[in-house]
């Protein structure tokens, strides 16, 4: 979809009494919603035809001012989900030693400072602490497997 | 036991070891410094005569006779943004090697990533532990174990151990050795921020395995190849049939 067209649509919704607006073009479905209490959001979703890859759209810079629509690109998962990423290249371990209990499991409630895992590279064992409060909803990497810099390790849901 | 006064006279640093904790027994010097809120000064050194849960990589035990060796950890709290963290890892090994060479004129060899050997026997081992929050590493603990005056090592080992006493044929001052290591480490830590390649070159010059056929063992996985070099982060560059792999795991053995 043309970005300029998108900008025009946002402006149109912003200046009108419309609070929600949905348009579909081919595979891409765009939903613009407006709420005076919460910043409005634009959701991009691929149309129901799931056999084709999702279209990624570069959004214009979000505007923070109240009652103005803001634009958020969402890749399949809702924004209340937060990813914990690896700060180094290394091997992902869920426990401090091979025979020890895992630090955390899916469903655990974690807070700031909770140790989630270790990523080891060359005898540097890096403990990754959680930097938000929430609930672990998914562990994205298998124990003992290599991870890249910035690779998502955990999916955390804000509570 | 450990004469703190003698150690202090020889310590010539600005911040490493200026906060110094000496204790008889702890579970692990690394764990204590990493988790402690009480000891938080950058450069704090914790020396313990005995660790009940001393360990190496993957929870392997590090056992040491009380009063004969050096088991200590150095706490680093700094802004490590943009620092190649593993140059601190290799730098710690270089600091220990330099100290043993300076004080006892022994020939020291590096085993990737950070073991220190004399005549293929392990004289010192290093384990770094750090913690990160939101992608930023804010705390690093450098754990160093050096076999100093222990006369013998009963038991079975992957790499046979040795001590400075066995190699130098006399008892040596632990105080002098610890201060020498910390003095050298402070200089090297500054290099990690300003000239990290110098650390890697110092390490390379002591590694005889570069260019050799090696095997890397990691649990049930074994990879064979030629140890070509280390890269700027210290990863081992392994040349295998037709390609080059970067290795950051496992135990290295000569083939």
Interface residues (C-beta under 8 A of the other chain):
Chain A: X85 X87 X88 X89 X90 X91 X96 X97 X98 X99 X100 X112 X113 X115 X120 X121 X122 X123 X124 X125 X126 X127 X128 X129 X130 X131 X144 X146 X150
Chain B: X34 X55 X56 X57 X58 X59 X85 X86 X89 X112 X113 X114 X126 X127 X128 X129 X130 X131 X132 X133 X134 X135 X136 X137 X219 X233 X234 X235 X248 X249
